[in-house]
Every structure is written in structure tokens, then in C-alpha cells.
């Protein structure tokens, strides 16, 4: 509350004496006596004019009380708000920490590492019996290689297959299976390793597959180039860079793949594949060994999906090799798949 001093300090005003011309001093506090003819003190008049009225004092006090009450209410609201927010923030941070710890503990936050492939699995993938291919035929493809026009894609005097993908990419993981199976009919793989697509929230997380990074391929009829642009390990908002796409390979990728989709597979300059050519559900949720074990069985949903897609890729490759090797390109399974390319 504001303190207001309601009176002047004691002081004196000069007033005429009785008759002798002397000056006497009268106390001016309160309602002191004034002689006839005496002029009203200017100082006393000013003091009385500055004194606020009772109404003004009440208004000041009311305003101050309102200000104090407003501050009190604001502080009360802030305390209540913090009382609600702090537990929520703490709970969110706790849940976040638990999720991060869980993801880290089960290896899903960074993506599963590539490992050496088992010899038995490689043998199953590269040695699918001809009878199985013939029984499956074209299978039930969800997409087909698209015919293109332009200059032939070659290397060392042989038609070249260019693959562009990424280890994190689930559709690349899916499409490597039939591509490896199909190319095994024309040559030999070296150094293939197990790999996995990226963890959730990517679709079809941790799909079991192989990586072409560090692998090589030899063939009498074909050459093969693979570019795995990224790993399956998170880095910022994307994934760690791996192989660089440059030169002629980059030109082919841009010219034949306007949308930049992966996987992208160019088959000798005559066909291109973008995306997966069969249902990804056929292989998701299985290990490399489990998928490989189905490839000999035409009655298996997984085996038939992969082998059928491999027959379609093989039929496209036979158009760029001039029908060689003949025992492959003239087989019933490949000729059945070739009808789908027309």
C-alpha cells in the first residue's frame, strides 16, 4: 500500500503584530487564527490542493490491490502449468530413452551388418535345377522388364548388366534374389555376402538378401557392374554413402530412369527394370538360408516367386546374348517367360 503524508511539517508564516509594527509568528498547523486583512498563505494553499481526496485514495488502493492479485493469479497459473507439463516431459523423455535402448539392444537402429555368406546357401542360389525353372515358368510377376531403344550397353565386347541400388532399400533386397539366380545361369559369382535392408520405419524392414558391394562376377557371355550407393546404417536424415555412381553409369541411370527409382537394372541397353518384379511378401520375414532352401521347390510360394522372376530376367538377357547359352535360352521355362516380354 502506498503511504501518503496527510499534513505539512510544522512551520511559520509571518503576520502583522498588534499595533507596534512588530511581527509575530502564528502556527499554521491545523486551522490557526488569522487576523483581519491577513492574506491567505500561498504555501498552505498549494499543500491543500495537492492532497488527494478520499475517493482518489480508494481508487489508488483498489488499483494496487488489483495489480497484486493479478500477479498472484499469474504465478498460480504458471505453477499449475509447470505441475502438469513437467511430468509429461519427463514421461516422454523416459519413453524415448527406453525405445532408443531397445532399438540399440536388438540391433535395429543401425541396420544389421553384412556377413560372409554360407557356401551351402550360395550353392542353392546358383544351382537351381532346370526342371524347377521349367515347372515354374514365368510365375506371377508384378512388373516386367521394359524394352528401350538406344545404344547397346557393353563392356569388354560383351553385353553389360548395370545394377544400381542401395543396401538399405527393401525393394533392392527383394530383387537381388532373382537377379543372382538368373545371372548364375550365365556365369559365376564371387564374394557375395549376406546383407539386410534397413530397419523400421522402412517398409519390409530387415529383409534378408545379399550385397553386391565387394562382390564380382565372371561370364563368357555377359559383364556385370553393381553400384550400391548407400549402406543400411543411418546417418543424419539418410544413410551412409557407399559406392559412387558416376560417368557412363550415371548417364545411363539418368537417361533411362527419369524418376531415379531403385533398384534400377539395365540389361545390355535393350531392357530396364525399376523396382521389384514380384511380391516382396514372398521373402520378407525369412532368413537367407530359409529362402535359398525353397528355390528347388516349384510348389513353394517363395521359391516359385523368385524362380519365376529369374526366368523373366533370363529371357530378357537371352535377347542381348543372341540366345546363348542355348541350353538355357531354349529351355521351356525361359521360352514361356519370353512370351511375356513381347
N, C-alpha and C positions, 0 to 999 in steps of 0.2 A: 504494500500500500504506500502510495506517495504521501510524505509528510509535508504539511503546509503550515507555515508560521503565521498565525492569525493576528499578530499585533506587531507594532513597531517597537524597537528598543527605546528605553527611556531617553528623552532629550529635552531641550528647552527652546521655547520661542520667545523673542523679545516683545514686550508690550509696554506701553507708556506707564510711568509712575503716577501717583495721585495728582499732585499739583506742582511739585517742585522740579519737574523736568527730569527726575531720576528714572532709571529704567529698572523694572523689576522682572523677575523671571517667574513665569507661570508653568506648572507641569501640564503637559499636553496629553498625557496618557488618559484614556477614557474620555469622559465628557467634561473637561476642565472649564472653568468660568472664563467668559470673555467679556472684556469691558466694552461699553458702548462705543461704536465707531471703530472698533478694532477690526482690521482686515483678516479674513479667513486665511489660515496658513496654506500656502501652495503645496508645501511638502506633505501636510496632513491630507489634503485633498487628493493628491496623487496616490498615496498609500491606500486610501479608501476605495478609489477607482480600480486598483489592481487586485483587490480582494475578490476571489470568485464567490459566486452565490452558492447557496446550499444545493441547488439543483445541479449546477455545474460540477460541484464536488461529487455528488452522487453519480453523475454520468461518467466522470473520470474513474471512480472506483469500480463502477459496473464494467467499463471497458477493460480495466486491468484484470478484473476477475474473469472476464470472458477470454482474455488472452492466455491467462494462466490455465484455464480449463481447456482451451484449445490445445495447448502444448501437452497437457496431461493426457487428453484423449489420443493425440497423435502418438505419444510414446506408448500408450497402452496398445493401440493398434499395431505398432511396429513389433512390440514384444509378442503379441499373439501371432503375427505373421511369421516371425522367426521360429516361434514354437511349433508351427505347422511345417514350415519349409525345411528346417534342419533335419528332422527325422527322415523326410522324403529324400533329401540329397544323400544322407548317409546310407539309406537303403539302396538307392540307385548305384552308388559307388561300390557298395558291398556286392551287389548282384553282378556288376560289371567285372569286378575283380574275380569273382567265382567263375564266371563264364570264361574269362581270359585264362584263368588257371586250368580250367577243364580242357579248353581247346589246346593249350600248350601241352598238357599232360598226355592227350591222346594223339598228338602229332598232326592235328588238322589245321592249325593256324598257319603253319609254314609250308604245308604241302609235303607229301611223302617223298622221300629221296629215291632216286633211281638206284637200282642194284643189278648185279650180274644176273643174266637170265639162265635158267636151268637148261642143261643140254637136252634133257628129255622133252621139255616144252618146245624148244626150238625144232627138234626133230618132228614133233607132231604138227607144228605150224607149217613147216616147209615140206612135209611129206604126206599131204592129204591124198588118199588113194584116188586114182582116176575114176573108179567105179562110184565113189561117193559124189564126185563132181557131176558125173553123168546122171546120177539119180536125182540130184538137186535141181539141175538145170539153172535157169535164171533166178529161181527163188521168187521172193516178193519184194523187189526193190522199191524204195520210197523216192528215189531220184536216179536219173541215168546220166552217163557222160554226155555232154553236149558237143555236137560237131562244130568245128570252127574252120575258118579259112585263113590263110596266111602262110608265111614262110615256115618250112619244116624246122622243128626243134631238134638239133643234133649235137653230138659231141664225139670226137674220135671216129667219125664216119658212121656212127650208129644213131638210131633214133634215141632221143633223150626223154626221160621222165623227170619232171621237176615237181617236187613236193614242197609246199610252203605251209607251215603250221606252227604250233606252239605247244609246249608241254602242258600248260595249264588248261588248254582248250579241250572240252569234253567231246566235241564232235570230231576233233583230230584224233583223240584217243580211240574213238569208235572206228574211224575209217582206216587207221593204220592196220587193223587186223586183216581185212580183205586185200589191202594193197600188198602187205607182206606175203600173204598166201599166193596172190596172183603172180607177183614177181619171182617167187620161188620156182615157178614153172618155167622160167626163162634163165635163171641164174642162181647164184649162191650169196647168202647173207653172211656178214662177218661183224662181230662186235655188237649185236643187238643187246639192249639192256631193258630190264623191266622198268616201267615208269607208271605214273598215275596222273590223271587230270587234277585240277585244283580242288581244294576242299570247298565245302559250303561257304558262302551262299551261291557259288556257281551251280548251274544245273548239272545233274548226273555227277555229283561230287565223287572224287577219288576213283574214277573209272580205271580199271586195270588195263594196261596197254604196254607198249614198248616206246622207246625214244629212238629217233634216227640220229640224234646228236652223238657223234663219235663212232657211228656205225659205217660200214662200207658195203658195196655190192659189186659183184663181178658177173658179167654175162657175155656170151658170144653175140647176142642179138640186140641188147639194149645197154644204155648207160643210165645212171641214176644220180640225181642231185637232190639233197634234202636240206632244207633250211628250217630249223626250229628257232623261231625268233625270240622266244621267252621261256623261262623255266616256270615251274608251278609255285614258286616262292614269292610271297607278297613283298612289294617294295613301294611304299607310299600308296598311291591310288591304283597302282598296276602291279606288274610282275617284273622280276629281274630279267634284264636283257640277256640273250644268249648268242645266237648266230645272226650275222648281219645279212640282210637281203640287199644286194647291190648289183650294178652292172646290167648285163643282159637279163638275168633272172628277175630283177626289179622291173625292167621294161616289159617283160612277158606278163608278170603279175599285174601290172597296171593296165596293160592293153586288153587282157582277157578277163579281168576281174574288177569291173568298174566300182563295185561296192566294197572291195577289199575283204571279202569273206575268207575265213579259213575253216577247214583245210581247203587248200587250192592245189589241184593236181593237174598238170599239163602233160598230155600223153603224145609226145612226138610232134606237136604242132597240129594235130588233127582233132583231138578231143580235149575237153577240160571237165574237171569235176570240182564243184564247190559245195561244201557241206558233206554230211553223211549220206550214204546211198542206201541205208537200211535202218531199221528201227533201233535207236540206241538202247532201248529197254532190253534188247536181246542179250547184251553183255554186261549191263550195269549190275553191281552187287555181287559180282563173281571175281575170283582170283584169276591170274594168268593161267595157272595150271588147270583150273576148272573149265575155262573157256577152251583151252587147247584140247582138252580131253573130249570135247563134243564135236570136234571138226571131222572125225572119222564116221560120225553117225548122221546119215541124212534124215533120220526121224527126229533128231534133236532140234528144238526151236532155235537154240543159239547156233548150233553147227550149220543148219540149213540157211540161216540168215547170213552168216559170214561167208560160207562157200558159194551161195548164190550171187552175192555181191562180187566175190572174187571171179566167178565165171564171167560176169558182165565186164569187169575191168580187163580180164584176159581177152575177151572178144575185141575190145577196143584196141588193145596192144597188138593183136594179130593183124589189124589193118595197117599198122605202121611198120611191122616187121616183114610184110609180104607173106603172111601166113606161116611163118616159121617160129618155133619148130612145128612141123606138120602134125606130129602125133598129138600135140596139144591143140593147135588151132583147128584141126579137123575132127576133134572129139565131139560126141553128141552133146555134152553139157555146154561146150563153148559155142557150137553152132546154134543151139537153142537160144542162148543169151544174145548171139549176134543179131537175131531177128528183132530184138527189142531196140537195137540201135538204128534201124532203118526208118 
